[in-house]
């Protein structure tokens, strides 16, 4: 069987390339492919998008280009936080096109129609917005929080990304009939009710797993996360070579 593409979709304001280092074993078993939104990571010179459907379409274009060069490879989607929601919507589009993903990994993502942002976040000044994101979501170090340069770089991206989720109204959709794994931190801001709600959007093989850590648990629990992913994809960690 051809090696599938393993597409990585990051959190709001995030750089997908940061996630590739979490999966060293997968790099030899899949085509490990970070996907950045316009304005993020390797696409930093592009203008950020402000509508979730446009974000999904941008990712869909990138997936189509990759799969065109290896039509038998298929793909796996792994999305974290905002990336989980985009991955789910992207999976729906791929199913409609007749090429469903082999597996969908939803990591610390709120279900469609939920965001998790504190009320009034979008009304705050840039300084207060930056601090509120650090308190609510984590993933921002004290050094980064104190840096005006990093604040000025990331706040426009975060405003665009979080604003797109807040403005999004999910449309009715059939239960997604592909294998789904729902991952989260044991101290995650994504609550048990949010995790249960995902089951209503998914209609295939479904498994949930918690790991030590908070909303960004996977950067502290990377080896355990990769072992789980390998088991879900291959049934057991595949032999080297």
Order of alpha helices (4+ residues) and beta strands (2+ residues): beta-alpha-beta-alpha-beta-alpha-beta-alpha-alpha-alpha-beta-alpha-beta-alpha
